[in-house]
Amino acid sequence: MLAPFVLLVALTSSPRTVVAKFFAVYIKQETYGLLEGKNREQLKPFLSRRLLKQLDDVVACEKDWERQQPKDSTDKPPYIDCCLFSIPDGMPTSYHVASVEKQEDGRYKVIVNLKMDAGGDHIAWREAMIVVREGEGFRIDDAYDPDRDSTTLTLQFTECKDGKWMP
C-alpha cells in the first residue's frame, strides 16, 4: 500500500517535476473546458486542494448558470471556451519547463513554454504555473499568462461564489 504514496511523492518532488508531469498527462487529454471526470482523476495528483475546490465550485456554478437560463436560450455557458492552461483555439502538443523561481511568499512560479502544432500552424505561448508545497510534495495552485495578463486563473471566475452563478 506504500507504493502509490511513494510514486505520488516522486511525481511531485519539486516544483519543476510536478509541472512537467502535469503537462505530460495534460497534453495527452486533448480536451477543452474544465477538468471533469476522467481528466480530473488523471490530473488530480498534481493540483492543490484549493485549486481542486475552486474548479469544483466553477463546475457547480456553470450548472447553476444553466439552471437560471430561459428554456429557449442559445447562450453558451460560462467558461465553455475556457481551456485551462492553454489557449482558446487548442491544446498544447508539446511543452518545456523553462524556469522555476521561488516567490517571496514561499510559492514557486514555474514558466512553461507551450506549443501547438496543428496542420501547418505552429503556435507558441507561455504559462506561469503557481506551485505550492502541500503534504509531502508540491502541487499546482494557480496559473496565469505571464505575457498578457497577470490575473490568475482562479481570479477569473468572478461570477462564481461558492458554486452559485452571481452575475
Beta strands, then each sheet from edge to edge (+ up, - down):
strand 1: 94-102
strand 2: 108-118
strand 3: 121-134
strand 4: 137-144
strand 5: 160-161
strand 6: 164-165
sheet 1: 1+ 2- 3+ 4-
sheet 2: 5+ 6-
end
